[in-house]
Amino acid sequence: MNRTGLHAASTVLAAAVMAGGCVSTGEYEKLEAEKNQEIEALQKQRGGLQEQVQSLQSQKTSLEQQQADLREQIDALEQQKTQLLTASKQTLSQYDALVRNLTEEVKKGELQVRQYKDMLTVDVAEQLFFDSGRANLKDTGKAVLKKVGEALKGYEDKVIRIVGHTDNVPITKSLLKVFPSNWELSVARATTVVRYLQEVGISPERMVASGRAEYQPIAPNDTAEGRKKNRRIEITLIDRNLMQEPPRSASEPAEAAEMSGLSHHRADRSYLEHQPL
């Protein structure tokens, strides 16, 4: 075989070997596209995981802040609890002292002392303070009321609420021009007590006068004994925080402000509407 024929044969053989050991261009491009798709999918997955990590970190930060806020709230509540317990013990101590100061009057049956939660009420029988159908304070009532006033002076953190109560017996005809109903009589008696307490040194800003007429009985009105119990004056010590009044706006007429008080103290005017409370 000549040299030209040998070269041709070698060329054909090499091409055959290459064809047997390599992929075609089309198959290579197909594989490359598939790998690129896989890479792109993995990159998207990685991006999604990174977003999740960032979101979890943000949630962690938010939860840590919430936890810190809750700790502050718990600390504040614990502090309030301690303050309330201290105030409650102080109040009980004050009330015990007040009861001791009025022990003699209680023994004489001139008044009764009742305690409910953080409120202390002194009940005084009507006949000790007033004559029937009247709102002028009797001398016997002044002596007891002065003692009560002296006992109340030391409680500047308390509001003193004075409430007048009557039985269900209507006002007699001779007194209708003065007291059209038991509403007016009960309020007049309460304000009389307030005025006297002011005279003995109680700050008028601390006092509230109101009347309940016959609509808050403590005994049935169908017996003389029951009606006697219902004719009473209640003097109650109440924490100032429980008696907060909304501030009067600058546009409120002066007449409205005057209607909210009687003789320089605040008074409940609900009796004017003749609505039982």
C-alpha positions as CSV (number, residue, x, y, z in Angstrom):
1,M,0.0,0.0,0.0
2,N,1.4,3.4,-0.9
3,R,1.8,6.2,1.5
4,T,-1.3,8.1,0.2
5,G,-3.5,5.2,0.9
6,L,-2.0,4.6,4.3
7,H,-2.7,8.2,5.4
8,A,-6.3,8.0,4.3
9,A,-6.8,4.8,6.1
10,S,-5.3,6.3,9.3
11,T,-7.7,9.3,9.0
12,V,-10.7,7.1,8.7
13,L,-9.7,5.0,11.6
14,A,-9.1,8.1,13.9
15,A,-12.5,9.5,12.9
16,A,-14.1,6.1,13.8
17,V,-12.4,6.1,17.2
18,M,-13.5,9.6,18.0
19,A,-17.0,8.9,16.9
20,G,-17.1,5.8,19.2
21,G,-15.7,7.6,22.3
22,C,-17.4,11.1,22.3
23,V,-21.0,12.6,22.5
24,S,-22.5,14.5,19.8
25,T,-22.9,18.3,19.9
26,G,-26.7,18.1,20.4
27,E,-26.4,15.7,23.3
28,Y,-23.8,17.9,24.9
29,E,-26.0,21.0,24.6
30,K,-28.9,19.1,26.1
31,L,-26.9,18.0,29.1
32,E,-25.6,21.5,29.6
33,A,-29.1,22.9,29.6
34,E,-30.3,20.3,32.1
35,K,-27.4,21.1,34.4
36,N,-28.0,24.8,34.1
37,Q,-31.7,24.3,35.1
38,E,-30.6,22.2,38.1
39,I,-28.1,25.0,39.1
40,E,-30.8,27.6,38.7
41,A,-33.3,25.6,40.8
42,L,-30.7,25.1,43.6
43,Q,-29.9,28.8,43.6
44,K,-33.6,29.6,43.9
45,Q,-33.9,27.1,46.7
46,R,-30.9,28.7,48.4
47,G,-32.4,32.1,48.1
48,G,-35.7,30.9,49.6
49,L,-33.8,29.3,52.5
50,Q,-31.9,32.6,53.1
51,E,-35.2,34.5,53.2
52,Q,-36.5,32.0,55.7
53,V,-33.4,32.4,57.9
54,Q,-33.9,36.2,57.8
55,S,-37.6,35.9,58.6
56,L,-36.8,33.5,61.5
57,Q,-34.1,35.9,62.8
58,S,-36.6,38.8,62.6
59,Q,-39.2,36.7,64.5
60,K,-36.6,35.8,67.1
61,T,-35.7,39.5,67.6
62,S,-39.4,40.3,67.9
63,L,-40.1,37.5,70.4
64,E,-37.1,38.6,72.4
65,Q,-38.5,42.1,72.5
66,Q,-41.9,40.8,73.5
67,Q,-40.3,38.7,76.2
68,A,-38.5,41.8,77.5
69,D,-41.7,43.8,77.4
70,L,-43.5,41.0,79.3
71,R,-40.8,41.0,81.9
72,E,-41.2,44.7,82.4
73,Q,-45.0,44.3,82.7
74,I,-44.5,41.5,85.2
75,D,-42.1,43.6,87.3
76,A,-44.5,46.6,87.1
77,L,-47.5,44.4,88.2
78,E,-45.4,42.9,91.0
79,Q,-44.6,46.4,92.2
80,Q,-48.2,47.4,92.0
81,K,-49.2,44.3,93.9
82,T,-46.7,45.2,96.6
83,Q,-47.9,48.8,96.8
84,L,-51.6,47.6,97.0
85,L,-50.8,45.2,99.8
86,T,-48.9,47.9,101.6
87,A,-51.8,50.3,101.1
88,S,-54.3,47.7,102.1
89,K,-52.4,47.0,105.4
90,Q,-52.2,50.7,106.0
91,T,-55.9,51.2,105.4
92,L,-56.8,48.4,107.7
93,S,-54.6,49.9,110.4
94,Q,-56.2,53.2,109.9
95,Y,-59.7,51.8,110.1
96,D,-58.8,49.8,113.2
97,A,-57.6,53.1,114.8
98,L,-60.8,54.8,113.7
99,V,-63.0,52.1,115.2
100,R,-61.1,52.3,118.5
101,N,-61.7,56.0,118.6
102,L,-65.4,55.5,118.2
103,T,-65.7,52.4,120.5
104,E,-67.5,54.4,123.3
105,E,-70.2,55.6,120.8
106,V,-70.6,52.1,119.4
107,K,-71.1,50.7,122.9
108,K,-73.7,53.3,123.6
109,G,-75.6,52.3,120.4
110,E,-75.2,55.8,119.0
111,L,-73.6,54.5,115.8
112,Q,-72.5,51.3,114.0
113,V,-69.3,50.7,112.1
114,R,-69.3,48.5,109.0
115,Q,-66.3,47.6,106.9
116,Y,-66.4,46.3,103.3
117,K,-63.2,45.8,101.4
118,D,-61.4,49.2,101.5
119,M,-64.4,51.1,102.6
120,L,-65.5,51.9,106.2
121,T,-69.1,53.1,106.9
122,V,-70.4,54.7,110.0
123,D,-74.1,54.4,110.4
124,V,-75.8,57.0,112.6
125,A,-79.5,56.7,113.6
126,E,-81.6,59.6,112.3
127,Q,-83.2,60.3,115.7
128,L,-79.8,61.1,117.1
129,F,-79.2,63.9,114.6
130,F,-82.7,65.1,113.5
131,D,-86.2,65.5,114.7
132,S,-88.9,63.8,112.6
133,G,-89.3,65.6,109.2
134,R,-86.5,68.1,110.0
135,A,-83.0,68.7,108.7
136,N,-81.7,70.8,111.6
137,L,-78.9,69.1,113.5
138,K,-79.8,68.4,117.1
139,D,-77.3,69.2,119.9
140,T,-77.1,65.4,120.8
141,G,-76.1,64.8,117.1
142,K,-73.5,67.6,117.1
143,A,-71.6,66.0,120.0
144,V,-71.4,62.6,118.3
145,L,-70.7,64.1,114.9
146,K,-67.9,66.2,116.3
147,K,-66.2,63.1,117.7
148,V,-66.7,61.4,114.3
149,G,-65.2,64.5,112.5
150,E,-62.1,64.4,114.8
151,A,-61.6,60.8,114.0
152,L,-61.9,61.4,110.2
153,K,-59.4,64.3,110.1
154,G,-56.3,62.2,109.8
155,Y,-57.4,60.4,106.6
156,E,-56.4,62.9,103.9
157,D,-56.2,60.2,101.2
158,K,-59.8,59.3,101.7
159,V,-63.0,60.9,100.4
160,I,-65.9,61.2,102.9
161,R,-69.3,60.3,101.4
162,I,-72.3,61.3,103.5
163,V,-75.6,59.7,102.4
164,G,-79.0,60.5,103.8
165,H,-81.7,57.8,104.0
166,T,-85.4,57.8,105.0
167,D,-88.2,55.4,105.5
168,N,-91.1,55.2,103.0
169,V,-93.5,57.4,105.0
170,P,-94.5,60.4,102.9
171,I,-93.7,63.9,104.0
172,T,-96.5,65.5,106.1
173,K,-98.6,68.2,104.4
174,S,-97.2,70.9,106.8
175,L,-93.7,70.2,105.5
176,L,-94.4,69.7,101.8
177,K,-93.4,73.3,100.9
178,V,-90.0,72.7,102.5
179,F,-89.4,69.1,101.5
180,P,-91.7,68.0,98.5
181,S,-90.6,64.4,99.0
182,N,-88.2,62.2,100.9
183,W,-85.6,62.9,98.2
184,E,-85.2,66.5,99.3
185,L,-85.3,65.6,103.0
186,S,-82.6,63.0,102.7
187,V,-80.3,65.3,100.7
188,A,-80.9,68.2,103.1
189,R,-79.9,66.1,106.1
190,A,-76.8,64.9,104.3
191,T,-75.7,68.4,103.4
192,T,-76.4,69.5,107.0
193,V,-74.0,66.9,108.2
194,V,-71.4,67.9,105.6
195,R,-71.7,71.6,106.7
196,Y,-71.1,70.7,110.3
197,L,-68.1,68.4,109.5
198,Q,-66.7,71.4,107.6
199,E,-67.2,73.6,110.6
200,V,-65.2,71.1,112.8
201,G,-62.2,71.2,110.3
202,I,-62.9,68.6,107.6
203,S,-61.8,69.9,104.1
204,P,-64.9,70.4,101.9
205,E,-63.0,69.1,98.9
206,R,-63.0,65.7,100.6
207,M,-66.7,65.4,101.1
208,V,-69.6,64.3,98.9
209,A,-73.2,64.6,100.0
210,S,-76.1,62.7,98.5
211,G,-79.6,61.5,99.3
212,R,-81.3,58.1,98.6
213,A,-84.7,58.8,100.1
214,E,-86.4,55.5,100.9
215,Y,-84.9,53.6,98.0
216,Q,-82.0,51.9,99.7
217,P,-83.5,50.3,102.9
218,I,-81.6,48.0,105.1
219,A,-84.8,46.6,106.7
220,P,-88.4,46.2,105.7
221,N,-90.5,49.3,106.0
222,D,-93.6,47.5,107.2
223,T,-92.7,47.7,110.9
224,A,-91.8,50.6,113.2
225,E,-88.5,48.9,114.0
226,G,-87.6,48.5,110.3
227,R,-88.5,52.1,109.5
228,K,-86.4,53.2,112.4
229,K,-83.3,51.4,111.0
230,N,-83.9,52.8,107.6
231,R,-83.9,56.4,108.8
232,R,-80.1,56.9,109.0
233,I,-77.1,58.8,107.9
234,E,-74.2,56.9,106.3
235,I,-70.7,58.3,106.6
236,T,-68.3,56.3,104.4
237,L,-64.5,56.6,103.9
238,I,-63.6,55.8,100.3
239,D,-60.2,55.7,98.6
240,R,-59.8,58.8,96.4
241,N,-58.9,56.6,93.4
242,L,-62.4,55.1,93.5
243,M,-64.0,58.6,93.5
244,Q,-62.3,60.3,90.6
245,E,-64.5,62.8,88.8
246,P,-63.9,63.9,85.2
247,P,-62.5,67.4,85.0
248,R,-65.0,70.1,84.1
249,S,-64.4,71.6,80.6
250,A,-63.7,75.3,80.2
251,S,-66.9,75.6,78.2
252,E,-69.1,74.3,80.9
253,P,-71.3,77.1,82.3
254,A,-70.7,78.3,85.8
255,E,-74.3,77.5,86.7
256,A,-73.6,73.8,86.0
257,A,-70.6,74.0,88.3
258,E,-72.7,75.5,91.0
259,M,-75.3,72.8,90.6
260,S,-72.7,70.2,91.3
261,G,-72.1,71.5,94.8
262,L,-74.2,72.7,97.8
263,S,-72.6,75.3,100.0
264,H,-69.0,74.8,98.8
265,H,-69.1,71.0,98.7
266,R,-70.0,68.5,96.0
267,A,-73.5,67.0,96.2
268,D,-75.3,64.2,94.3
269,R,-78.2,65.9,92.6
270,S,-79.8,62.6,91.4
271,Y,-82.7,63.1,93.8
272,L,-84.0,65.9,91.5
273,E,-84.9,63.3,88.9
274,H,-86.9,61.2,91.5
275,Q,-85.1,58.1,90.3
276,P,-84.4,55.4,92.9
277,L,-80.7,54.3,93.0
